[in-house]
Amino acid sequence: MKYITLITIAIFSVSLAMAQESNSNSEAIYVQSEEFRALNLPFSQAVIYGDIIYVSGQIGNVGLKLVDGGIIPEAQQTMLNIKNILEENGSSMDNVIKCTCMLADMSEWPILNNEYLKFFPNNKPARSAFGTNGLALNARVEIECLAYINK
């Protein structure tokens, strides 16, 4: 009985140490590039927690200016913004597991799909899309996503 108690205590101690080590590696990292930080916006481009990167909603902007031309160039720039954030933080478009798309006009959904597919030719992430009555800078589309990080 004494040995069983000692073994149980040893297993519990090892499990507790492993859990504490796992938790210490799961601190949130708030991602803000120098360029983004200069914009002085009240959010992070992304947050990394464990092996997952949560990318904030992206629109088709460069700095604080929306690209000209409507839904197609905006969708392209939006996806490029996402791609850049992912790649700068150890992930990629192939690692995206979920996207949420917001559209100013749901009639542009097929147009968004055409541009979206160019960035996901292989792995198709889970996705939601819905209409809204306003986006930042009067954008036509905003997309947020989460992806895993290769470690």
Rosetta constraint file for C-alpha pairs under 8 A:
AtomPair CA 1 CA 5 HARMONIC 6.30 0.50
AtomPair CA 2 CA 6 HARMONIC 6.29 0.50
AtomPair CA 3 CA 7 HARMONIC 6.02 0.50
AtomPair CA 4 CA 8 HARMONIC 6.01 0.50
AtomPair CA 5 CA 9 HARMONIC 6.15 0.50
AtomPair CA 6 CA 10 HARMONIC 6.11 0.50
AtomPair CA 7 CA 11 HARMONIC 6.10 0.50
AtomPair CA 8 CA 12 HARMONIC 6.06 0.50
AtomPair CA 9 CA 13 HARMONIC 6.04 0.50
AtomPair CA 10 CA 14 HARMONIC 6.21 0.50
AtomPair CA 11 CA 15 HARMONIC 6.08 0.50
AtomPair CA 12 CA 16 HARMONIC 6.05 0.50
AtomPair CA 13 CA 17 HARMONIC 6.15 0.50
AtomPair CA 14 CA 18 HARMONIC 6.16 0.50
AtomPair CA 15 CA 19 HARMONIC 6.15 0.50
AtomPair CA 16 CA 20 HARMONIC 6.17 0.50
AtomPair CA 17 CA 21 HARMONIC 6.16 0.50
AtomPair CA 18 CA 22 HARMONIC 6.08 0.50
AtomPair CA 19 CA 23 HARMONIC 6.14 0.50
AtomPair CA 20 CA 24 HARMONIC 6.15 0.50
AtomPair CA 21 CA 25 HARMONIC 6.47 0.50
AtomPair CA 22 CA 26 HARMONIC 6.60 0.50
AtomPair CA 23 CA 27 HARMONIC 7.34 0.50
AtomPair CA 25 CA 50 HARMONIC 6.89 0.50
AtomPair CA 26 CA 49 HARMONIC 5.76 0.50
AtomPair CA 26 CA 50 HARMONIC 4.69 0.50
AtomPair CA 27 CA 49 HARMONIC 6.19 0.50
AtomPair CA 27 CA 50 HARMONIC 7.12 0.50
AtomPair CA 28 CA 47 HARMONIC 6.52 0.50
AtomPair CA 28 CA 48 HARMONIC 5.66 0.50
AtomPair CA 28 CA 49 HARMONIC 4.74 0.50
AtomPair CA 28 CA 50 HARMONIC 7.52 0.50
AtomPair CA 29 CA 47 HARMONIC 5.57 0.50
AtomPair CA 29 CA 48 HARMONIC 5.00 0.50
AtomPair CA 29 CA 49 HARMONIC 6.51 0.50
AtomPair CA 30 CA 44 HARMONIC 6.07 0.50
AtomPair CA 30 CA 45 HARMONIC 7.78 0.50
AtomPair CA 30 CA 46 HARMONIC 6.28 0.50
AtomPair CA 30 CA 47 HARMONIC 4.67 0.50
AtomPair CA 30 CA 48 HARMONIC 6.56 0.50
AtomPair CA 31 CA 44 HARMONIC 5.71 0.50
AtomPair CA 31 CA 45 HARMONIC 5.64 0.50
AtomPair CA 31 CA 46 HARMONIC 5.08 0.50
AtomPair CA 31 CA 47 HARMONIC 5.72 0.50
AtomPair CA 31 CA 48 HARMONIC 7.41 0.50
AtomPair CA 32 CA 36 HARMONIC 5.81 0.50
AtomPair CA 32 CA 37 HARMONIC 5.74 0.50
AtomPair CA 32 CA 44 HARMONIC 5.65 0.50
AtomPair CA 32 CA 45 HARMONIC 5.64 0.50
AtomPair CA 32 CA 46 HARMONIC 7.36 0.50
AtomPair CA 33 CA 37 HARMONIC 6.00 0.50
AtomPair CA 33 CA 45 HARMONIC 7.94 0.50
AtomPair CA 34 CA 38 HARMONIC 6.26 0.50
AtomPair CA 35 CA 39 HARMONIC 7.00 0.50
AtomPair CA 35 CA 63 HARMONIC 7.93 0.50
AtomPair CA 36 CA 40 HARMONIC 7.29 0.50
AtomPair CA 36 CA 41 HARMONIC 7.78 0.50
AtomPair CA 36 CA 45 HARMONIC 7.59 0.50
AtomPair CA 36 CA 63 HARMONIC 7.67 0.50
AtomPair CA 37 CA 41 HARMONIC 7.21 0.50
AtomPair CA 39 CA 63 HARMONIC 7.40 0.50
AtomPair CA 39 CA 64 HARMONIC 7.55 0.50
AtomPair CA 44 CA 56 HARMONIC 7.04 0.50
AtomPair CA 45 CA 55 HARMONIC 6.13 0.50
AtomPair CA 45 CA 56 HARMONIC 5.40 0.50
AtomPair CA 45 CA 85 HARMONIC 7.56 0.50
AtomPair CA 46 CA 53 HARMONIC 6.56 0.50
AtomPair CA 46 CA 54 HARMONIC 5.30 0.50
AtomPair CA 46 CA 55 HARMONIC 4.21 0.50
AtomPair CA 46 CA 56 HARMONIC 5.35 0.50
AtomPair CA 46 CA 85 HARMONIC 7.73 0.50
AtomPair CA 47 CA 53 HARMONIC 5.74 0.50
AtomPair CA 47 CA 54 HARMONIC 5.22 0.50
AtomPair CA 47 CA 55 HARMONIC 6.67 0.50
AtomPair CA 48 CA 52 HARMONIC 5.73 0.50
AtomPair CA 48 CA 53 HARMONIC 4.35 0.50
AtomPair CA 48 CA 54 HARMONIC 6.24 0.50
AtomPair CA 49 CA 53 HARMONIC 6.46 0.50
AtomPair CA 51 CA 148 HARMONIC 5.48 0.50
AtomPair CA 51 CA 149 HARMONIC 5.12 0.50
AtomPair CA 51 CA 150 HARMONIC 7.48 0.50
AtomPair CA 51 CA 151 HARMONIC 7.59 0.50
AtomPair CA 52 CA 146 HARMONIC 6.75 0.50
AtomPair CA 52 CA 147 HARMONIC 5.65 0.50
AtomPair CA 52 CA 148 HARMONIC 4.42 0.50
AtomPair CA 52 CA 149 HARMONIC 5.91 0.50
AtomPair CA 53 CA 86 HARMONIC 7.72 0.50
AtomPair CA 53 CA 146 HARMONIC 5.51 0.50
AtomPair CA 53 CA 147 HARMONIC 5.36 0.50
AtomPair CA 53 CA 148 HARMONIC 6.09 0.50
AtomPair CA 53 CA 149 HARMONIC 6.85 0.50
AtomPair CA 54 CA 144 HARMONIC 7.87 0.50
AtomPair CA 54 CA 145 HARMONIC 6.11 0.50
AtomPair CA 54 CA 146 HARMONIC 4.44 0.50
AtomPair CA 54 CA 147 HARMONIC 6.77 0.50
AtomPair CA 55 CA 82 HARMONIC 7.25 0.50
AtomPair CA 55 CA 85 HARMONIC 7.65 0.50
AtomPair CA 55 CA 86 HARMONIC 7.93 0.50
AtomPair CA 55 CA 144 HARMONIC 5.67 0.50
AtomPair CA 55 CA 145 HARMONIC 5.24 0.50
AtomPair CA 55 CA 146 HARMONIC 5.85 0.50
AtomPair CA 56 CA 143 HARMONIC 7.97 0.50
AtomPair CA 56 CA 144 HARMONIC 5.26 0.50
AtomPair CA 56 CA 145 HARMONIC 7.10 0.50
AtomPair CA 57 CA 142 HARMONIC 5.79 0.50
AtomPair CA 57 CA 143 HARMONIC 5.01 0.50
AtomPair CA 57 CA 144 HARMONIC 4.03 0.50
AtomPair CA 57 CA 145 HARMONIC 7.48 0.50
AtomPair CA 58 CA 78 HARMONIC 5.66 0.50
AtomPair CA 58 CA 79 HARMONIC 7.95 0.50
AtomPair CA 58 CA 81 HARMONIC 6.76 0.50
AtomPair CA 58 CA 82 HARMONIC 6.74 0.50
AtomPair CA 58 CA 142 HARMONIC 5.31 0.50
AtomPair CA 58 CA 143 HARMONIC 5.26 0.50
AtomPair CA 58 CA 144 HARMONIC 6.08 0.50
AtomPair CA 59 CA 66 HARMONIC 7.76 0.50
AtomPair CA 59 CA 74 HARMONIC 6.94 0.50
AtomPair CA 59 CA 75 HARMONIC 7.64 0.50
AtomPair CA 59 CA 77 HARMONIC 7.34 0.50
AtomPair CA 59 CA 78 HARMONIC 4.79 0.50
AtomPair CA 59 CA 81 HARMONIC 7.85 0.50
AtomPair CA 59 CA 136 HARMONIC 7.75 0.50
AtomPair CA 59 CA 139 HARMONIC 6.52 0.50
AtomPair CA 59 CA 141 HARMONIC 6.15 0.50
AtomPair CA 59 CA 142 HARMONIC 4.68 0.50
AtomPair CA 59 CA 143 HARMONIC 6.73 0.50
AtomPair CA 60 CA 66 HARMONIC 5.70 0.50
AtomPair CA 60 CA 67 HARMONIC 5.98 0.50
AtomPair CA 60 CA 73 HARMONIC 7.29 0.50
AtomPair CA 60 CA 74 HARMONIC 4.15 0.50
AtomPair CA 60 CA 75 HARMONIC 6.16 0.50
AtomPair CA 60 CA 76 HARMONIC 7.14 0.50
AtomPair CA 60 CA 77 HARMONIC 4.52 0.50
AtomPair CA 60 CA 78 HARMONIC 4.22 0.50
AtomPair CA 60 CA 79 HARMONIC 7.88 0.50
AtomPair CA 60 CA 81 HARMONIC 7.57 0.50
AtomPair CA 60 CA 139 HARMONIC 7.10 0.50
AtomPair CA 60 CA 141 HARMONIC 7.49 0.50
AtomPair CA 60 CA 142 HARMONIC 7.68 0.50
AtomPair CA 61 CA 65 HARMONIC 5.35 0.50
AtomPair CA 61 CA 66 HARMONIC 4.09 0.50
AtomPair CA 61 CA 67 HARMONIC 5.58 0.50
AtomPair CA 61 CA 74 HARMONIC 7.36 0.50
AtomPair CA 61 CA 77 HARMONIC 6.67 0.50
AtomPair CA 61 CA 78 HARMONIC 7.07 0.50
AtomPair CA 62 CA 66 HARMONIC 6.35 0.50
AtomPair CA 62 CA 67 HARMONIC 6.91 0.50
AtomPair CA 65 CA 137 HARMONIC 7.73 0.50
AtomPair CA 66 CA 74 HARMONIC 7.48 0.50
AtomPair CA 66 CA 137 HARMONIC 6.73 0.50
AtomPair CA 66 CA 139 HARMONIC 7.06 0.50
AtomPair CA 67 CA 73 HARMONIC 6.72 0.50
AtomPair CA 67 CA 74 HARMONIC 6.08 0.50
AtomPair CA 67 CA 77 HARMONIC 7.53 0.50
AtomPair CA 68 CA 73 HARMONIC 7.05 0.50
AtomPair CA 68 CA 74 HARMONIC 7.54 0.50
AtomPair CA 69 CA 73 HARMONIC 5.97 0.50
AtomPair CA 69 CA 74 HARMONIC 7.42 0.50
AtomPair CA 70 CA 74 HARMONIC 6.07 0.50
AtomPair CA 70 CA 140 HARMONIC 6.90 0.50
AtomPair CA 71 CA 75 HARMONIC 5.77 0.50
AtomPair CA 71 CA 108 HARMONIC 7.35 0.50
AtomPair CA 71 CA 111 HARMONIC 7.42 0.50
AtomPair CA 71 CA 112 HARMONIC 7.21 0.50
AtomPair CA 71 CA 140 HARMONIC 5.69 0.50
AtomPair CA 71 CA 141 HARMONIC 7.04 0.50
AtomPair CA 72 CA 76 HARMONIC 6.22 0.50
AtomPair CA 72 CA 111 HARMONIC 7.00 0.50
AtomPair CA 72 CA 112 HARMONIC 7.12 0.50
AtomPair CA 72 CA 115 HARMONIC 6.97 0.50
AtomPair CA 73 CA 77 HARMONIC 6.09 0.50
AtomPair CA 74 CA 78 HARMONIC 5.93 0.50
AtomPair CA 74 CA 139 HARMONIC 7.53 0.50
AtomPair CA 74 CA 140 HARMONIC 7.05 0.50
AtomPair CA 74 CA 141 HARMONIC 6.99 0.50
AtomPair CA 75 CA 79 HARMONIC 6.22 0.50
AtomPair CA 75 CA 112 HARMONIC 6.37 0.50
AtomPair CA 75 CA 115 HARMONIC 6.45 0.50
AtomPair CA 75 CA 116 HARMONIC 7.38 0.50
AtomPair CA 75 CA 141 HARMONIC 6.51 0.50
AtomPair CA 76 CA 80 HARMONIC 6.21 0.50
AtomPair CA 76 CA 115 HARMONIC 6.38 0.50
AtomPair CA 76 CA 116 HARMONIC 7.84 0.50
AtomPair CA 77 CA 81 HARMONIC 6.02 0.50
AtomPair CA 78 CA 82 HARMONIC 6.40 0.50
AtomPair CA 78 CA 141 HARMONIC 7.84 0.50
AtomPair CA 78 CA 142 HARMONIC 7.10 0.50
AtomPair CA 78 CA 143 HARMONIC 7.09 0.50
AtomPair CA 79 CA 83 HARMONIC 6.06 0.50
AtomPair CA 79 CA 116 HARMONIC 7.36 0.50
AtomPair CA 79 CA 119 HARMONIC 7.12 0.50
AtomPair CA 79 CA 143 HARMONIC 7.94 0.50
AtomPair CA 80 CA 84 HARMONIC 6.06 0.50
AtomPair CA 81 CA 85 HARMONIC 6.33 0.50
AtomPair CA 82 CA 86 HARMONIC 6.19 0.50
AtomPair CA 83 CA 87 HARMONIC 6.10 0.50
AtomPair CA 83 CA 92 HARMONIC 6.47 0.50
AtomPair CA 83 CA 93 HARMONIC 6.04 0.50
AtomPair CA 84 CA 88 HARMONIC 5.99 0.50
AtomPair CA 85 CA 89 HARMONIC 6.37 0.50
AtomPair CA 86 CA 90 HARMONIC 6.43 0.50
AtomPair CA 86 CA 91 HARMONIC 4.81 0.50
AtomPair CA 86 CA 92 HARMONIC 5.23 0.50
AtomPair CA 86 CA 93 HARMONIC 7.16 0.50
AtomPair CA 86 CA 147 HARMONIC 7.92 0.50
AtomPair CA 87 CA 91 HARMONIC 5.11 0.50
AtomPair CA 87 CA 92 HARMONIC 5.24 0.50
AtomPair CA 89 CA 149 HARMONIC 7.77 0.50
AtomPair CA 90 CA 149 HARMONIC 5.58 0.50
AtomPair CA 90 CA 150 HARMONIC 6.29 0.50
AtomPair CA 91 CA 95 HARMONIC 6.32 0.50
AtomPair CA 91 CA 147 HARMONIC 7.04 0.50
AtomPair CA 91 CA 148 HARMONIC 6.49 0.50
AtomPair CA 91 CA 149 HARMONIC 4.68 0.50
AtomPair CA 91 CA 150 HARMONIC 6.16 0.50
AtomPair CA 92 CA 96 HARMONIC 6.99 0.50
AtomPair CA 92 CA 147 HARMONIC 7.74 0.50
AtomPair CA 92 CA 149 HARMONIC 7.91 0.50
AtomPair CA 93 CA 119 HARMONIC 6.99 0.50
AtomPair CA 93 CA 120 HARMONIC 6.87 0.50
AtomPair CA 93 CA 147 HARMONIC 7.93 0.50
AtomPair CA 94 CA 120 HARMONIC 7.08 0.50
AtomPair CA 94 CA 122 HARMONIC 7.41 0.50
AtomPair CA 94 CA 123 HARMONIC 6.08 0.50
AtomPair CA 95 CA 147 HARMONIC 5.21 0.50
AtomPair CA 95 CA 148 HARMONIC 5.55 0.50
AtomPair CA 95 CA 149 HARMONIC 7.21 0.50
AtomPair CA 96 CA 125 HARMONIC 5.97 0.50
AtomPair CA 96 CA 145 HARMONIC 6.94 0.50
AtomPair CA 96 CA 146 HARMONIC 5.85 0.50
AtomPair CA 96 CA 147 HARMONIC 3.99 0.50
AtomPair CA 96 CA 148 HARMONIC 6.66 0.50
AtomPair CA 97 CA 124 HARMONIC 7.89 0.50
AtomPair CA 97 CA 125 HARMONIC 4.61 0.50
AtomPair CA 97 CA 126 HARMONIC 6.05 0.50
AtomPair CA 97 CA 145 HARMONIC 7.59 0.50
AtomPair CA 97 CA 146 HARMONIC 6.05 0.50
AtomPair CA 97 CA 147 HARMONIC 5.29 0.50
AtomPair CA 97 CA 148 HARMONIC 7.43 0.50
AtomPair CA 98 CA 125 HARMONIC 5.06 0.50
AtomPair CA 98 CA 126 HARMONIC 4.63 0.50
AtomPair CA 98 CA 127 HARMONIC 5.57 0.50
AtomPair CA 98 CA 145 HARMONIC 5.45 0.50
AtomPair CA 98 CA 146 HARMONIC 5.48 0.50
AtomPair CA 98 CA 147 HARMONIC 7.06 0.50
AtomPair CA 99 CA 125 HARMONIC 6.66 0.50
AtomPair CA 99 CA 126 HARMONIC 6.35 0.50
AtomPair CA 99 CA 127 HARMONIC 4.74 0.50
AtomPair CA 99 CA 128 HARMONIC 6.52 0.50
AtomPair CA 99 CA 143 HARMONIC 6.68 0.50
AtomPair CA 99 CA 144 HARMONIC 5.64 0.50
AtomPair CA 99 CA 145 HARMONIC 4.21 0.50
AtomPair CA 99 CA 146 HARMONIC 6.70 0.50
AtomPair CA 100 CA 127 HARMONIC 5.64 0.50
AtomPair CA 100 CA 128 HARMONIC 4.83 0.50
AtomPair CA 100 CA 129 HARMONIC 5.84 0.50
AtomPair CA 100 CA 143 HARMONIC 5.59 0.50
AtomPair CA 100 CA 144 HARMONIC 5.32 0.50
AtomPair CA 100 CA 145 HARMONIC 6.24 0.50
AtomPair CA 101 CA 127 HARMONIC 7.45 0.50
AtomPair CA 101 CA 128 HARMONIC 6.07 0.50
AtomPair CA 101 CA 129 HARMONIC 4.49 0.50
AtomPair CA 101 CA 130 HARMONIC 6.48 0.50
AtomPair CA 101 CA 141 HARMONIC 7.06 0.50
AtomPair CA 101 CA 142 HARMONIC 5.84 0.50
AtomPair CA 101 CA 143 HARMONIC 4.48 0.50
AtomPair CA 101 CA 144 HARMONIC 6.70 0.50
AtomPair CA 102 CA 129 HARMONIC 5.70 0.50
AtomPair CA 102 CA 130 HARMONIC 5.16 0.50
AtomPair CA 102 CA 131 HARMONIC 5.65 0.50
AtomPair CA 102 CA 132 HARMONIC 6.41 0.50
AtomPair CA 102 CA 141 HARMONIC 5.61 0.50
AtomPair CA 102 CA 142 HARMONIC 5.12 0.50
AtomPair CA 102 CA 143 HARMONIC 6.25 0.50
AtomPair CA 103 CA 108 HARMONIC 7.50 0.50
AtomPair CA 103 CA 109 HARMONIC 7.38 0.50
AtomPair CA 103 CA 129 HARMONIC 7.42 0.50
AtomPair CA 103 CA 130 HARMONIC 6.21 0.50
AtomPair CA 103 CA 131 HARMONIC 4.76 0.50
AtomPair CA 103 CA 132 HARMONIC 5.96 0.50
AtomPair CA 103 CA 140 HARMONIC 5.78 0.50
AtomPair CA 103 CA 141 HARMONIC 4.61 0.50
AtomPair CA 103 CA 142 HARMONIC 6.64 0.50
AtomPair CA 104 CA 131 HARMONIC 5.76 0.50
AtomPair CA 104 CA 132 HARMONIC 5.28 0.50
AtomPair CA 104 CA 133 HARMONIC 5.90 0.50
AtomPair CA 104 CA 134 HARMONIC 6.06 0.50
AtomPair CA 104 CA 135 HARMONIC 6.89 0.50
AtomPair CA 104 CA 139 HARMONIC 7.24 0.50
AtomPair CA 104 CA 140 HARMONIC 4.96 0.50
AtomPair CA 104 CA 141 HARMONIC 6.25 0.50
AtomPair CA 105 CA 109 HARMONIC 7.67 0.50
AtomPair CA 105 CA 131 HARMONIC 6.11 0.50
AtomPair CA 105 CA 132 HARMONIC 7.38 0.50
AtomPair CA 105 CA 140 HARMONIC 7.09 0.50
AtomPair CA 106 CA 130 HARMONIC 7.16 0.50
AtomPair CA 106 CA 131 HARMONIC 5.46 0.50
AtomPair CA 108 CA 112 HARMONIC 6.28 0.50
AtomPair CA 109 CA 113 HARMONIC 6.18 0.50
AtomPair CA 110 CA 114 HARMONIC 6.43 0.50
AtomPair CA 111 CA 115 HARMONIC 6.68 0.50
AtomPair CA 112 CA 116 HARMONIC 5.89 0.50
AtomPair CA 113 CA 117 HARMONIC 6.02 0.50
AtomPair CA 114 CA 118 HARMONIC 6.94 0.50
AtomPair CA 115 CA 119 HARMONIC 7.30 0.50
AtomPair CA 116 CA 120 HARMONIC 6.69 0.50
AtomPair CA 117 CA 121 HARMONIC 5.86 0.50
AtomPair CA 120 CA 124 HARMONIC 5.84 0.50
AtomPair CA 120 CA 125 HARMONIC 7.94 0.50
AtomPair CA 134 CA 138 HARMONIC 6.43 0.50
AtomPair CA 134 CA 139 HARMONIC 7.74 0.50
AtomPair CA 135 CA 139 HARMONIC 5.40 0.50
AtomPair CA 135 CA 140 HARMONIC 7.20 0.50
AtomPair CA 135 CA 141 HARMONIC 7.41 0.50
AtomPair CA 135 CA 142 HARMONIC 7.21 0.50
